[in-house]
């Protein structure tokens, strides 16, 4: 993965969470996401998507590295662009700035994870308020706990658990369901409290493996008809050997 230890120009977090990249390094990851809604009175709804991404480093800046990124979501055309990925969640794609609200991704994102202590020990934890809707939650609070630490290889496994209210970023506010009698209905979605938990392993700030599950009750309405449902969403992401897409 082009991750031989190198001295970064500066580090703003623990070495386990600080990218040490150089121009020409290459990285890849593979991922999937599932969204399922179940409840009484309607058929289960399941949506799945998967893909992989490849990154060639063009600038190894310690907090805002730049890449040539190529993404391939299965069933869709390949999408490529120069990109800047900031550790603070401020990114650039196709020369346009945007806020990185992904639940996972290539590397540590303090917008989602918070600012980690400079010194980490197994059992340490910190609380972080996520101030914006993001991929698997609304604005809310989570606790991050250090589950395992390998200082020699600059690797750490973190557990995150939190709660939020409201819609997610790019959340579905309406959906189609099929009632038990076969009727197709367009319903409005009202989310309840979300609860998420998961484990992520980082090496020098790069995500090696990530699993996150969020659940919440949802109220589905169409006119006078109401359905109580339960939604669960999860993401899986793993680093993989670099393979141009």
C-alpha positions in Angstrom: 0.0 0.0 0.0 3.0 2.3 -0.1 2.9 2.9 3.6 6.6 2.3 4.7 7.2 4.6 7.7 8.3 8.1 6.9 8.7 11.2 8.9 5.8 13.6 8.1 6.4 17.3 7.9 4.2 17.7 11.0 1.7 15.8 12.9 -1.5 17.1 14.4 -2.6 13.8 16.1 -1.2 10.6 17.3 1.2 8.9 14.8 -1.3 6.0 14.5 -3.8 8.5 13.1 -1.4 10.7 11.0 -0.9 10.0 7.3 2.8 9.6 6.2 2.4 9.6 2.5 4.8 10.6 -0.4 4.1 11.4 -4.0 3.8 8.2 -6.0 2.3 6.1 -3.1 -0.7 4.1 -4.1 -3.7 2.9 -2.0 -7.0 1.1 -2.6 -10.0 0.1 -0.6 -13.2 -1.9 -1.2 -16.5 -1.2 0.5 -20.3 -2.0 0.7 -23.4 -0.4 2.3 -26.7 -1.9 3.1 -30.0 -0.2 4.1 -32.9 -2.3 5.3 -36.4 -1.4 6.6 -38.7 -3.9 8.3 -42.0 -3.6 10.1 -45.6 -4.8 10.4 -47.9 -4.4 7.5 -45.4 -4.1 4.7 -42.8 -6.2 2.9 -39.1 -5.8 3.9 -37.1 -3.2 1.9 -33.4 -3.8 1.2 -31.0 -1.7 -0.7 -27.3 -2.6 -1.3 -24.4 -0.9 -3.0 -20.7 -1.8 -3.3 -17.6 -0.6 -5.0 -13.9 0.1 -4.7 -11.6 3.1 -5.0 -7.9 3.6 -6.0 -5.7 6.6 -5.0 -2.4 7.7 -6.3 -0.7 10.3 -4.1 0.3 13.5 -5.9 1.1 15.5 -2.7 1.9 13.9 0.6 0.9 17.0 2.8 0.4 15.6 6.4 -3.0 17.1 6.9 -4.3 17.7 3.3 -2.8 15.1 1.0 -3.8 15.2 -2.7 -4.5 12.2 -4.9 -5.7 11.1 -8.3 -8.8 9.2 -7.2 -10.8 6.7 -9.2 -14.1 5.3 -7.9 -16.0 2.4 -9.3 -19.5 1.7 -7.8 -20.8 -1.6 -9.2 -23.3 -1.0 -11.9 -22.2 2.6 -12.5 -19.6 4.3 -14.8 -16.1 4.8 -13.4 -15.6 8.3 -11.9 -12.1 9.9 -11.6 -10.8 13.2 -10.5 -7.9 14.9 -8.7 -8.9 15.2 -5.0 -7.7 16.7 -1.8 -8.7 14.8 1.4 -8.4 16.9 4.6 -8.1 15.4 8.0 -10.6 18.0 9.2 -13.3 16.9 6.7 -12.7 19.7 4.2 -12.2 18.1 0.8 -11.9 19.1 -2.8 -13.3 17.0 -5.7 -13.2 18.2 -9.4 -11.9 21.6 -8.1 -15.0 22.1 -5.9 -14.7 22.1 -2.1 -17.1 20.0 -0.1 -17.6 18.7 3.4 -16.7 15.0 3.9 -19.6 13.5 5.8 -18.8 9.9 4.9 -19.1 7.5 7.8 -15.9 5.8 6.6 -13.3 6.5 3.8 -9.7 6.5 3.1 -8.4 8.0 6.3 -9.1 9.6 9.7 -11.6 12.5 9.6 -11.8 14.6 12.7 -15.2 16.0 11.7 -16.6 12.5 12.4 -14.1 11.2 14.9 -13.1 14.3 16.8 -9.6 15.4 17.7 -7.7 12.4 19.2 -5.3 12.9 22.1 -1.6 13.2 21.1 -0.9 10.2 23.4 -3.1 7.1 23.2 -3.4 4.2 25.6 -5.6 1.1 25.5 -8.9 2.0 27.3 -8.6 5.7 26.7 -11.8 7.3 25.4 -13.0 10.7 24.3 -16.4 12.2 23.5 -17.1 14.0 20.3 -20.1 16.0 19.1 -20.8 15.6 15.4 -22.4 18.9 14.4 -23.7 18.1 11.0 -25.8 15.4 9.4 -23.5 12.7 8.1 -23.7 9.4 6.3 -25.0 7.2 9.1 -26.4 9.7 11.6 -27.7 13.1 12.3 -26.1 15.7 14.6 -25.2 13.9 17.8 -22.6 12.7 20.3 -20.4 9.7 20.3 -17.8 8.1 22.5 -14.6 6.8 20.9 -12.6 4.2 22.8 -9.1 2.8 22.2 -9.6 -1.0 22.0 -6.1 -2.0 20.8 -2.8 -0.2 20.2 0.4 -1.3 18.4 2.8 1.6 18.7 5.6 -0.3 16.8 3.4 -0.5 13.7 1.6 2.8 14.4 -1.8 1.0 14.3 -4.8 1.5 16.5 -8.3 0.0 16.7 -11.1 2.4 17.8 -14.6 1.7 18.9 -17.2 4.3 18.2 -20.7 4.4 19.7 -23.2 7.2 19.6 -26.7 8.6 19.3 -28.3 11.3 17.2 -31.7 12.7 16.2 -33.0 13.8 12.8 -32.1 13.0 9.2 -28.8 11.8 7.9 -26.9 13.5 5.1 -28.6 12.6 1.8 -31.2 10.7 3.8 -34.3 9.2 2.2 -37.3 11.3 3.2 -39.8 9.3 1.1 -39.8 5.7 -0.1 -42.1 3.2 -1.8 -43.3 0.2 0.2 -45.6 -2.8 -0.7 -48.3 -3.5 1.9 -49.2 -7.0 2.9 -52.1 -6.9 0.5 -49.8 -6.0 -2.4 -50.6 -2.3 -2.6 -47.7 0.0 -3.6 -47.5 3.1 -1.5 -45.3 6.2 -1.5 -44.7 6.9 2.2 -43.0 9.8 4.1 -40.3 8.7 6.5 -40.0 10.2 10.0 -36.9 9.0 11.8 -36.5 8.3 15.5 -33.3 8.2 17.6 -30.3 6.6 15.9 -27.8 4.4 17.7 -24.6 3.4 16.1 -21.6 1.2 17.1 -18.6 -0.1 15.2 -14.9 -0.8 15.1 -12.2 0.8 12.9 -8.5 0.0 12.6 -6.2 2.7 11.4 -2.5 2.5 10.4 -0.8 5.8 10.1 -4.2 7.5 9.6 -5.3 5.1 6.8 -8.4 3.0 7.3 -7.4 -0.7 7.3 -10.8 -2.1 8.2 -14.1 -0.6 9.2 -17.5 -1.9 10.3 -20.3 0.4 11.5 -23.9 -0.4 12.2 -26.7 2.1 12.9 -30.3 1.3 13.9 -33.4 3.6 14.4 -37.1 3.4 14.5 -39.0 5.0 11.6 -42.6 6.1 11.2 -43.9 5.6 7.6 -47.0 7.6 6.7 -49.3 7.8 3.6 -52.4 9.9 4.2 -54.2 8.2 7.1 -52.1 5.1 7.0 -49.2 4.7 9.4 -46.6 1.9 9.7 -44.0 1.5 12.5 -40.7 0.2 11.1 -37.2 -0.4 12.1 -34.3 0.6 9.9 -30.7 -0.6 10.0 -27.8 0.5 7.9 -24.3 -0.7 7.9 -21.0 -0.1 6.1 -18.0 -2.3 5.6 -14.7 -1.1 4.3 -11.3 -2.7 3.9 -7.9 -1.7 2.6 -6.7 -3.8 -0.3 -3.6 -4.0 -2.5 -3.5 -1.3 -5.1 -5.2 -2.2 -8.4 -5.9 0.5 -11.0 -9.7 0.5 -11.8 
